[in-house]
Amino acid sequence: MALDSLERILFLQKEEVLQDQRELVLQRLGEWYPAATIDFAGSAQEVYASRSYDAVITPTLPWLAAALNKLERFCWIHFLSAGVEKIWEMDFDKANAFLTKSSGVHGAPMSEYAIGAMLYFAKQFNRFHEQSKRAEWKRTWLNELTGRRVTILGLGHVGTALAQRAKAFDMEVVGTLRHIREVPNVDRVVAMEDIGQELSRSDYLVVCLPLTPETRGLVDAAFLSRLKPGAVLVDISRGGVVNGDAVLNALDSGILKGAALDVFEWQPLPEGSPLWKHENVLVTPHVSGTTPFYLERALEVFHANAQALLSGREPVTPVNREAGY
């Protein structure tokens, strides 16, 4: 299987977002592939039936399968997200097309979010925010990131970007990989099965893992119980990797001093969840990966994959069908 040409491209997007993105898509793809025809659709109904495309660029939309099944043929799907776990439950042909994802687009914003979350608790910004609303002048001693240990679950693009930024704060960095190798800015790389002794010495635990059958529910009560008492959890993975009830129990027992949570098992987070009102929890609505540069970076990843495929090489950021991400 090879990508012989890139003459017709289909760009799918939520209808309410499509209008804002159309101009940039036309500009960038027009620069790279001036002879290509680019079609847009904001719903499955807008997709031309029985048409063939060399490439489909799309998020993991709820109506993606319905759109793809209207086509006569598609050679390649490039996903605008780095996480693609939703596609395995979608009924469309995944065996006869290249599948690539936008790995790397989240490195900067999500690693910045993690640093910000660690500083939020180290510098007690939550406490001072409440005091400022009461015009209350009450001083206290603050902590530092310098010399503290951060353990990163998942040294992918986000994890390695975080390691680099953590080193700028002179932190000790430990991280996990499925296949052990040296990683820049990481003091020790360990396998997940060897993480226990590292957790017992960790001041911060940042979860950057994809959601797979192996990682679903990984960070549970038993996992958190191995942490150094008073640690801080930052969850920027995918909803379902971290168990919310286990986080609450760890906070109440003193295992966790604080938790910054950007993803949840159920999204939106239910209004009745006790996480909303817990004084040591920072809840954000799955925004750690957002950035004004997201689409531009995702299109750059598409272009890098296109250059590889058109040259007969393997894609740069393939979806790992066996691992599920």
N, C-alpha and C positions, 0 to 999 in steps of 0.2 A: 504494500500500500504506500502510495506516495502522493504528495501534493504537486500536481503538474503546473498549476497556474493559480492566480488569484484575480479572477476577472469579475466575480460577482460575490458581494459580501452582504449579509443580512445582519442588521443591528437591532436587537430586541431590548426593550426597556419598559419599565412602568410608564404608563401614559403620562402621569403627572410629572415625571422626571425627564421624559424624552425630549421635550421642547428645549429644555435648558442645555441638554447635552448634544443636540444635533449639530450645532455649528462647529463645536470642537472636533467631533467625530469626522465631519466632512473635511475640515481643515487638515487634520493630521493624516487621515487615510488618503486624502487627495494628494498630499505632498509625497507620500511613500508609494502610492499605487494610482497614478493619475488616470490610467486606462480602466480602472475598476468601476463597476456600477455598484452603488451602495443603496440598499433599500432599508427602510425603517418600519418598525411596527411597534405599537404600544399595546397590542392585545393579540390573542391568537386569531381573532376574526380579521385583523388587518393583514395577516400573512397571506401572500399569494399561493393558492393551491397548485400543487404539481410543478412547482418551480425548483430548480436545482441551484445550490450555492456551494462555492468553494469553501467559504468560511461563514460561521455564525458566531457573532459576538453577543454575549448575553450574561445577565446575572442568573442566579438559580431561581427563576421566577416560578410561581405556582402554576402558571399556564404554559410553561416551557414545553412539556411533552405534547400538549395539544398543538402548539405551533410547529414543532418539528415533524410531527406525524402528518402534517398537511403537505410537506415537501416531498418531491420525488427523490431527491438525493441531497446529502450534505457530506462534505469530506472532513470537515474539521469544526469542532466547537471550542471556542475560547471563552472561558468563564471570567467575568469581571471581578470575581471574588477569589480569595485564596482558599477559603473553606468551601468544599463541594459535597459535604456529607449528604445533603438533601437529594442529590441526583439519583442515588441508588434506589430510592423508592419511586422514582418517576419512570413511567412506561414509554421509553423511547430507545432506539437502537444505539447502544453504546459500544458494540463490538466492532463495527465497521467504519469507525471514524476516529480521527485523532482527537484526543481530549487534553486540553491544556488549561492551566489556571493562572491567576495573576499573582503568583508568589512574589513577595518582596515589596508589594505596595504598602503593606502595613508596618514595615520596619520602623520608620521614623515616628509616625504618630503614636503607635502603641507602646513603643519603648519610652517615649516622652511621657505618656500617660502613667506608665509604671513608676518612673522616677518621681513624677508629681505626686502619685499616691503615697509613695514611701516618705516623701517630704511632708505630706499632709499630716501624717501621724507623728513623724519625728519632731516636727515643729509645732504640733498641736494647733494647726490652723482651725480645726473644728471648734476647739475650745475658745479661741480668740474671736472667731466669727460670732459665736453666741454672746461673748462678753461685750463685743463692740455694739451689738444691738441694744444692750442695756447701759451703754456708756460706762462700763465697769472697768476700772484700771486695777488689774490684779496680775502681778508678775509671777512667773514660775521658771524653773530651770528647764531648758530644752535639750533634746538629744541631737546627735549628728549621724549622718550616713558614713562618715569617714571611719574606716576600720571595721565597719559592720559587715556581716556575711549575708549575701543574697544567694538563695538557691533558685535556679531557673529550671522549671520542668519543661523541657523542649527547647533545644538549641537550633531552631530553624531560623528563618530570616528575622523574626521578631526577637527571639531569644538572643541571637548574636548581636543585634543592634542594641539590645538592652545591656548586654555585657560590656560593650564599648562605652556606653554612657555611664554605667555603674563604675567603671574604672576611672572615669573622670572625677568621681567622688572618692577615689581611693578605697573602694569597697573590695572585699574578698568575694570572688565569684565562683560558684559551683554550678554545674549544669548537667543535664541528662541528654543522652543520645542513644538510639537503638544500636548503632554501630560505633564503638568508641574510636575517637580520633582526637587529635589536638585541635582546639578552636582558639583563635586569637582572643585575648582579653579574658579567657576563662582559666582559672587556677587549677581546677580539677574537673574532668569530664567523667561521669560515672553512668553505669547502666541503671535503669529504673529499679531493678531488683536489689541494687546496692545503695539505695538512697537513704535507708533508715539512719545510718550513723551520721549522714550529712544533715538530715532534718534536725537531729538533736542539738546541733550547733548553729542553726540558722536563725538569724534575726528577721529575715524577710523571705517569704516564699512567693514566687511569682509563677503562675500557671499559664503556659503558652502553648498547650498541647492541642492538636486537632481532636475532633470527636470521632472515635472509631469504636468498634466493639471492645477493643482492649482498654481504651481510656474511659469509656462511659462509667461514671461513678467511681473513678479511681481515687479521687480525693474525698475519702469518707471519714467516718469517726476514727477508725483504726489508723488511717494514714495521718490525720491531724494529731492524734495522740502522741506521735513520735516527735513532734516539734519541740523545740526549746520553749519553755513557758514564757509567755509575753511576746511571742513572735507576731508579725503582721502578715496577713495573706492578701495578695493582689491577684485577682482572677480576670485575665484577659484572654481566656481560651475560647471554648465554645460551650454554650449552655448544655449541661449534662455531665461535664467532666468533674465538677465540684458539686458535692451534695450540700444543699442549703441548710437542711436540718443539722447536719454535722457541724457546719460553720457556727450556727447559733449555739449549739452545745459547747463548742470549743471556746467561744467568747464568754459564755456564762461561767465556765469552769476555770477561766484564766489561762488556758493554753494559748489562746489568741488575745493579743492586746487590741487588735483592730483588724478590719477587713475592708478592702476596697473591691467592690463587686461590679463588674460591667456586663456580665452575662449570667443567665439564670436557666434553670431547668424548664421553667415556663415563662415565656415572654409574650406580652409585657408581664412584669412581675405583678402578681395579684395584689389588689389594693389591701387585702387583709393580711398580707405577709408581715410577720414581726420584724423582718429585716428593715422595713421602711423606717421604723421608729427606734431602732436600736442605736444608742448614742455612740457606739464605737464602730458603726458600719457606714461606709460611704457607698451609696447606691447611685450608679449612673446607667442610663438607658441604652446600653450597647453602642457607645459612641467612641470607644478608645481608638478605633481604626479610621475614624472620619478625618478628612482633610480636604482643603480646597484643591489639592493636587491629585486626588485619587484617580479620577478618570484619565488624566494625562499619563500618569504612571502606568495604569493598567493597559492603555493603548501602546505604550512603549514595550511592555512585556509581550503584547500581541505581535508587535512588529519584530521583536527578537525571535519569537517562535516562527513567524512567517519566513524570515530569512533562513532559518535553519531548515525548515521543511521544504522550502523551494530549492534548497541546495542538496537535498537528499540526505540531510543529517537528522539525528534524533531531535525532538522538540526540547526546548530549553527548560520549560517548566511543565512537564507532563503530569497528568493525574495518575497517581499510582493505583491502578485498579486492584491489585492484591491487598494493599494496605488500607484502601478505602479513602484516600485523601490525596 
